Amino acid sequence: MAEFSLQLSEDQIQLQKWVHDFAEEVIRPAGAEWDRREETPWPILEEAAKIGLYGWEFLAEIMMNDKSGLSSPVAMEELFWGDAGIGMAIMGSGLAAAGIAAAGTPEQVMEWVPLCYGTADDIKLGAFAASEPDAGSDVAAYRTRAVYEEATDTWVLNGTKTWITNGGIADIHVVVAVVDPKLG
């Protein structure tokens, strides 16, 4: 097993510079305006998508093709240096994608994760609905239920979620719910 190191590889240094340049040239100059507006910065998401910074391929590259585990934090640090709100707008769909990747079959991952991002010409958003008002992120305390109804071949969700990044405006919502309360 290789020894852990915080030394960045040449690829990670290039990634850091690329994301930093985008943050410096695009995000930082627009940050105060979008923070004041309290709106999703669609033009910045579009620019990020055009250069490959917003998309499932980028997320997969920095998460799955990096044995050191440093590429993702390096990219996020640079984005959030530009502006935390805009950084979250760019990285927010990754929460939904991670939920799908963690619990989905390979076929579901390939079908649904790209839908959390869309394309550079047709931006989409993913939302991850896990936290609950009286439970926070304590999975054991979740009360939201998913009940399968055979007659209609549908799942019905009952419960309340809170603090949902992209909630209400996302194209894909990944909801954490209890199917069998007896399992704990």
C-alpha positions as CSV (number, residue, x, y, z in Angstrom):
1,M,0.0,0.0,0.0
2,A,1.3,3.4,-1.0
3,E,2.1,5.9,1.8
4,F,-0.3,8.8,2.1
5,S,1.0,12.1,0.8
6,L,-0.5,15.6,0.3
7,Q,2.0,16.2,-2.5
8,L,0.0,17.1,-5.6
9,S,0.7,15.3,-8.9
10,E,1.4,17.2,-12.1
11,D,-2.2,16.5,-13.2
12,Q,-3.6,17.8,-9.9
13,I,-1.5,21.0,-10.2
14,Q,-2.9,21.5,-13.7
15,L,-6.4,20.8,-12.3
16,Q,-5.8,23.3,-9.5
17,K,-4.7,26.0,-11.9
18,W,-7.5,25.4,-14.4
19,V,-10.2,25.6,-11.7
20,H,-8.5,28.6,-10.0
21,D,-8.3,30.5,-13.3
22,F,-12.1,29.8,-13.9
23,A,-12.8,30.9,-10.3
24,E,-10.7,34.1,-10.7
25,E,-11.9,35.1,-14.1
26,V,-15.6,34.0,-14.0
27,I,-16.8,33.2,-10.5
28,R,-15.2,35.9,-8.3
29,P,-16.2,38.9,-10.4
30,A,-19.8,37.7,-10.3
31,G,-20.0,36.3,-6.8
32,A,-21.3,39.4,-4.9
33,E,-24.1,40.0,-7.5
34,W,-25.3,36.4,-7.3
35,D,-25.1,36.4,-3.5
36,R,-27.3,39.5,-3.5
37,R,-29.8,38.1,-5.9
38,E,-30.0,34.8,-4.1
39,E,-30.6,33.0,-7.3
40,T,-29.1,30.1,-9.2
41,P,-26.2,31.5,-11.3
42,W,-27.3,29.9,-14.6
43,P,-24.9,31.8,-16.8
44,I,-22.0,30.6,-14.7
45,L,-23.2,27.0,-14.7
46,E,-23.4,27.3,-18.5
47,E,-19.8,28.6,-18.7
48,A,-18.6,25.8,-16.4
49,A,-20.4,23.2,-18.5
50,K,-19.0,24.5,-21.7
51,I,-15.4,24.0,-20.4
52,G,-16.2,20.6,-18.8
53,L,-16.2,21.8,-15.2
54,Y,-19.9,21.2,-14.6
55,G,-20.9,17.6,-15.7
56,W,-20.9,14.1,-14.6
57,E,-17.7,13.3,-16.5
58,F,-15.8,15.8,-14.5
59,L,-17.2,14.5,-11.2
60,A,-16.4,10.9,-12.2
61,E,-12.8,11.9,-13.1
62,I,-12.0,13.7,-9.9
63,M,-13.8,11.2,-7.7
64,M,-13.1,7.8,-9.3
65,N,-9.9,8.1,-11.2
66,D,-7.8,9.5,-8.3
67,K,-6.3,7.0,-5.9
68,S,-4.9,9.9,-3.7
69,G,-8.3,11.3,-3.0
70,L,-7.0,14.9,-3.4
71,S,-8.4,16.0,-6.8
72,S,-11.9,16.6,-5.5
73,P,-10.9,18.7,-2.5
74,V,-8.4,20.6,-4.7
75,A,-11.1,21.4,-7.3
76,M,-13.6,22.4,-4.6
77,E,-11.2,24.5,-2.7
78,E,-10.5,26.6,-5.8
79,L,-14.2,26.9,-6.7
80,F,-15.2,27.9,-3.2
81,W,-12.3,30.4,-3.2
82,G,-14.1,32.1,-6.1
83,D,-17.5,32.2,-4.2
84,A,-19.0,29.6,-1.9
85,G,-22.5,30.0,-3.2
86,I,-21.5,29.6,-6.8
87,G,-19.1,26.8,-5.8
88,M,-22.1,25.0,-4.3
89,A,-24.2,25.6,-7.4
90,I,-21.5,23.9,-9.5
91,M,-20.9,21.0,-7.1
92,G,-24.5,20.6,-5.7
93,S,-25.7,18.1,-8.3
94,G,-22.8,15.9,-7.2
95,L,-24.7,15.2,-4.0
96,A,-27.6,13.6,-6.0
97,A,-25.1,11.8,-8.3
98,A,-23.3,10.4,-5.2
99,G,-26.5,9.2,-3.8
100,I,-27.3,7.4,-7.0
101,A,-23.8,5.9,-7.3
102,A,-23.9,4.7,-3.7
103,A,-27.3,2.9,-3.9
104,G,-28.0,2.3,-7.6
105,T,-27.2,-0.5,-9.9
106,P,-24.6,0.2,-12.7
107,E,-27.5,0.5,-15.1
108,Q,-29.2,3.0,-12.9
109,V,-26.0,5.0,-12.4
110,M,-25.5,5.2,-16.2
111,E,-29.1,6.2,-16.8
112,W,-29.7,8.7,-13.9
113,V,-26.4,10.4,-13.1
114,P,-26.0,12.1,-16.5
115,L,-29.6,13.4,-16.1
116,C,-28.5,15.3,-12.9
117,Y,-26.3,17.5,-15.2
118,G,-27.8,17.6,-18.7
119,T,-25.5,18.9,-21.3
120,A,-23.6,22.1,-21.9
121,D,-26.5,23.2,-24.2
122,D,-29.2,22.0,-21.8
123,I,-28.1,22.4,-18.1
124,K,-30.0,20.2,-15.6
125,L,-29.7,20.0,-11.8
126,G,-29.8,17.2,-9.3
127,A,-31.0,17.4,-5.7
128,F,-30.3,15.2,-2.8
129,A,-33.1,15.1,-0.2
130,A,-31.8,13.4,3.0
131,S,-32.0,15.7,6.0
132,E,-35.2,16.0,8.0
133,P,-36.4,18.7,10.4
134,D,-36.3,16.6,13.6
135,A,-33.5,14.2,12.5
136,G,-30.9,16.3,10.7
137,S,-28.7,13.8,9.0
138,D,-29.3,11.0,11.5
139,V,-30.4,8.2,9.2
140,A,-31.7,6.1,12.1
141,A,-34.2,8.9,13.0
142,Y,-35.6,9.4,9.5
143,R,-39.4,9.2,9.3
144,T,-39.9,9.8,5.6
145,R,-41.4,6.6,4.2
146,A,-41.5,5.0,0.7
147,V,-44.5,2.7,0.3
148,Y,-44.9,0.6,-2.8
149,E,-48.5,0.4,-4.2
150,E,-49.0,-2.7,-6.2
151,A,-52.3,-1.6,-7.7
152,T,-50.7,1.4,-9.5
153,D,-47.1,0.0,-9.6
154,T,-45.8,3.3,-8.0
155,W,-43.9,4.3,-4.9
156,V,-45.5,6.9,-2.6
157,L,-43.3,9.1,-0.5
158,N,-44.6,10.4,2.9
159,G,-42.6,12.8,5.0
160,T,-40.7,16.0,5.1
161,K,-37.2,16.9,4.0
162,T,-35.2,20.0,4.6
163,W,-31.9,21.7,3.5
164,I,-32.1,20.3,0.0
165,T,-29.5,21.7,-2.3
166,N,-31.2,22.5,-5.6
167,G,-34.5,21.4,-4.0
168,G,-37.5,22.8,-5.9
169,I,-35.6,23.7,-9.0
170,A,-33.8,20.4,-9.8
171,D,-34.7,18.1,-12.6
172,I,-33.8,14.9,-10.6
173,H,-34.5,14.6,-6.9
174,V,-32.9,11.7,-5.0
175,V,-34.9,11.1,-1.8
176,V,-33.6,9.1,1.1
177,A,-36.6,7.2,2.6
178,V,-37.4,4.3,4.8
179,V,-38.9,1.3,3.1
180,D,-39.0,-1.1,6.0
181,P,-39.0,0.5,9.4
182,K,-38.5,-2.9,11.1
183,L,-35.0,-3.0,9.7
184,G,-34.0,0.0,11.8
